[in-house]
């Protein structure tokens, strides 16, 4: 799956190593070394994926991610020397699709790139108002949910959470990011957990062994990706 990849990394030696590994996989890699250049390139050249270092000069990677997410849907993998959980959660809350902590093996990076590109390629585009993951269908226009061919009643908050997850199968959403979408003064992280538990009762064949609404420990929740074509497996 050759792709045009933008590498925003201020460590020139590391950036060159990443570029060589990506090109070895058949990708076209462009390297920039500061946040402003990353923003300009992403907005004018529309790469297929952005590898984004957090500690960039000028505009840091978190601000680059925040700015791009306001007007672009480019897949983003964050790269950072920071190992703190708060940084990981913030990166995901801002809309990053994946996150790698330095030092990492270049082959692991290449594998993550391939996974995010596959996920982006499978994202629904023909009908942005209707999402399907296996037997689960979320119809935004009709405000309907079907699981296994049967209609499922949801509360407004439950539908908002499910629609958010269904729009990006495989992407982990923090509880905070889901809180911001649900809104309300009495909504807490515990409230999100309760909504997800209720959704599992409604859409999962076996709620205690979820196939669709998966927990990402230490982060939040994600919707399972659909199986690869031809595998016939469960999501």
C-alpha positions as CSV (number, residue, x, y, z in Angstrom):
1,X,0.0,0.0,0.0
2,X,2.4,2.8,-1.2
3,X,1.6,6.1,0.4
4,X,2.8,9.7,0.6
5,X,4.0,10.1,4.1
6,X,5.1,13.3,5.8
7,X,7.8,12.9,8.5
8,X,8.0,15.8,11.0
9,X,11.1,15.1,13.1
10,X,13.6,17.6,14.4
11,X,16.3,15.0,14.9
12,X,17.8,14.9,11.4
13,X,19.6,11.6,11.9
14,X,16.4,9.9,13.2
15,X,14.4,11.6,10.4
16,X,16.7,10.2,7.7
17,X,16.5,6.7,9.2
18,X,12.7,6.8,9.1
19,X,12.8,8.1,5.6
20,X,15.0,5.2,4.4
21,X,12.8,2.6,6.1
22,X,9.6,4.1,4.6
23,X,11.1,4.3,1.1
24,X,12.3,0.7,1.4
25,X,8.6,-0.2,1.9
26,X,7.7,1.6,-1.3
27,X,6.4,4.8,0.3
28,X,7.2,8.3,-0.8
29,X,8.6,10.1,2.3
30,X,9.0,13.9,2.8
31,X,10.9,15.2,5.8
32,X,10.4,18.5,7.6
33,X,12.1,19.6,10.9
34,X,9.7,22.0,12.6
35,X,6.0,22.4,13.3
36,X,5.3,25.3,11.0
37,X,6.7,23.4,8.0
38,X,4.7,20.4,9.0
39,X,1.4,22.4,9.1
40,X,2.2,24.1,5.7
41,X,3.1,20.9,4.0
42,X,0.1,18.9,5.4
43,X,-2.3,21.7,4.3
44,X,-1.0,22.2,0.9
45,X,0.2,18.7,-0.1
46,X,-2.4,16.5,1.7
47,X,-0.2,13.5,2.6
48,X,-1.7,10.1,3.2
49,X,-0.2,10.0,6.7
50,X,1.8,12.2,9.1
51,X,4.5,10.9,11.4
52,X,4.6,13.7,14.0
53,X,7.3,14.2,16.7
54,X,5.8,15.9,19.8
55,X,8.9,18.0,20.6
56,X,9.2,20.1,17.4
57,X,10.6,23.6,17.4
58,X,8.4,26.6,16.7
59,X,5.0,24.8,16.9
60,X,5.1,21.6,18.9
61,X,3.6,18.4,17.7
62,X,0.5,18.5,20.0
63,X,-0.4,22.0,18.6
64,X,0.2,20.7,15.0
65,X,-2.2,17.8,15.7
66,X,-4.7,20.1,17.3
67,X,-4.6,22.5,14.4
68,X,-4.8,19.9,11.7
69,X,-7.7,18.1,13.3
70,X,-9.7,21.3,13.1
71,X,-9.8,21.2,9.3
72,X,-8.1,18.0,8.0
73,X,-8.6,14.3,8.4
74,X,-5.0,13.1,7.8
75,X,-4.0,10.0,9.8
76,X,-1.4,10.9,12.4
77,X,1.0,8.8,14.4
78,X,2.7,10.7,17.2
79,X,6.4,10.1,18.0
80,X,7.8,11.2,21.4
81,X,10.5,10.7,23.9
82,X,8.0,11.4,26.6
83,X,6.7,8.2,28.3
84,X,4.2,9.9,30.6
85,X,0.7,8.5,30.3
86,X,-0.7,12.0,30.3
87,X,1.1,12.8,27.1
88,X,-0.2,9.7,25.5
89,X,-3.7,10.4,26.5
90,X,-3.5,14.0,25.4
91,X,-2.2,13.0,22.0
92,X,-5.1,10.5,21.5
93,X,-7.6,13.1,22.8
94,X,-6.4,15.6,20.2
95,X,-7.1,13.0,17.5
96,X,-3.9,11.1,16.9
97,X,-4.5,7.6,15.4
98,X,-1.5,6.0,17.1
99,X,1.4,6.8,19.4
100,X,5.0,5.5,19.6
101,X,7.4,6.2,22.5
102,X,11.1,6.6,21.7
103,X,13.2,4.6,21.4
104,X,11.3,2.4,19.0
105,X,12.4,-0.2,16.5
106,X,12.1,1.1,12.9
107,X,10.3,-2.1,11.9
108,X,7.7,-1.5,14.6
109,X,7.2,2.0,13.2
110,X,6.8,0.6,9.6
111,X,4.2,-2.0,11.0
112,X,2.2,0.8,12.7
113,X,2.3,2.9,9.5
114,X,0.9,-0.1,7.6
115,X,-1.9,-0.7,10.2
116,X,-3.0,3.0,10.2
117,X,-3.0,3.1,6.4
118,X,-5.1,-0.1,6.3
119,X,-7.5,1.4,8.8
120,X,-7.8,4.7,6.8
121,X,-8.4,2.7,3.6
122,X,-11.3,0.8,5.2
123,X,-12.9,3.9,6.7
124,X,-16.3,4.5,5.2
125,X,-16.3,7.2,2.5
126,X,-19.1,6.4,0.1
127,X,-21.8,7.1,2.7
128,X,-20.4,9.2,5.6
129,X,-23.9,9.1,7.2
130,X,-23.9,5.3,7.6
131,X,-21.3,3.2,9.3
132,X,-21.1,-0.6,9.3
133,X,-18.8,-2.8,11.4
134,X,-19.7,-6.5,11.0
135,X,-23.4,-6.9,12.0
136,X,-23.4,-3.5,13.7
137,X,-24.9,-0.6,11.7
138,X,-25.0,3.1,12.8
139,X,-27.1,5.3,10.6
140,X,-26.5,9.0,11.4
141,X,-29.2,10.4,9.1
142,X,-31.9,8.2,10.5
143,X,-30.5,8.2,14.0
144,X,-30.8,4.4,14.1
145,X,-28.7,1.5,15.3
146,X,-29.1,-2.1,14.1
147,X,-27.2,-5.1,15.6
148,X,-27.5,-8.5,14.0
149,X,-30.4,-7.2,11.8
150,X,-32.5,-6.0,14.7
151,X,-33.2,-2.4,15.6
152,X,-31.6,-1.2,18.9
153,X,-33.0,1.7,20.9
154,X,-30.3,4.1,22.3
155,X,-30.4,7.2,24.4
156,X,-29.0,10.4,22.8
157,X,-25.7,10.1,24.8
158,X,-25.4,6.4,23.8
159,X,-25.9,7.2,20.2
160,X,-23.4,10.0,20.3
161,X,-20.7,7.7,21.8
162,X,-21.5,4.9,19.3
163,X,-21.5,7.2,16.3
164,X,-18.1,8.6,17.4
165,X,-16.5,5.2,17.7
166,X,-18.1,3.8,14.5
167,X,-16.7,6.7,12.4
168,X,-13.1,5.5,13.2
169,X,-13.1,1.7,13.8
170,X,-9.9,0.6,15.5
171,X,-9.0,4.1,16.8
172,X,-8.8,4.4,20.6
173,X,-10.8,7.3,22.1
174,X,-10.0,8.5,25.6
175,X,-12.9,9.0,28.1
176,X,-12.2,12.7,28.0
177,X,-12.6,12.9,24.2
178,X,-15.9,11.1,24.5
179,X,-17.0,13.3,27.4
180,X,-16.4,16.4,25.2
181,X,-18.7,14.9,22.5
182,X,-21.5,13.9,24.9
183,X,-21.4,17.2,26.9
184,X,-23.5,18.2,29.8
185,X,-22.7,19.4,33.3
186,X,-23.3,16.1,35.1
187,X,-21.2,13.9,32.7
188,X,-18.1,12.2,34.2
189,X,-15.7,9.5,33.2
190,X,-17.9,7.1,35.2
191,X,-20.9,8.2,33.2
192,X,-19.1,7.2,30.0
193,X,-18.3,3.8,31.5
194,X,-22.0,3.3,32.3
195,X,-23.1,4.3,28.8
196,X,-20.7,1.8,27.3
197,X,-21.9,-0.9,29.6
198,X,-25.5,-0.2,28.6
199,X,-24.5,-0.2,24.9
200,X,-22.9,-3.6,25.3
201,X,-26.1,-5.0,26.7
202,X,-27.9,-3.7,23.7
203,X,-25.5,-4.5,20.8
204,X,-23.2,-7.3,21.9
205,X,-24.2,-11.0,21.4
206,X,-22.5,-11.7,24.8
207,X,-22.1,-8.4,26.7
208,X,-19.5,-9.9,29.1
209,X,-17.3,-10.8,26.1
210,X,-17.7,-7.8,23.8
211,X,-16.9,-8.2,20.1
212,X,-17.6,-4.6,19.1
213,X,-17.2,-2.1,22.0
214,X,-13.7,-2.9,23.2
215,X,-11.9,-1.5,26.3
216,X,-8.4,0.0,25.7
217,X,-6.9,-0.3,29.2
218,X,-5.5,2.9,30.5
219,X,-7.0,4.9,27.7
220,X,-10.7,4.4,27.0
221,X,-12.7,2.6,24.3
222,X,-12.6,1.7,20.6
223,X,-14.9,0.0,18.2
224,X,-13.4,-3.2,16.7
225,X,-12.2,-3.0,13.1
226,X,-14.1,-5.1,10.6
227,X,-12.4,-8.4,9.6
228,X,-10.1,-8.5,6.6
229,X,-12.0,-9.5,3.5
230,X,-12.0,-13.3,3.0
231,X,-11.1,-14.1,6.6
232,X,-14.7,-14.6,7.7
233,X,-13.6,-14.0,11.3
234,X,-15.3,-11.9,14.0
235,X,-14.3,-8.3,14.4
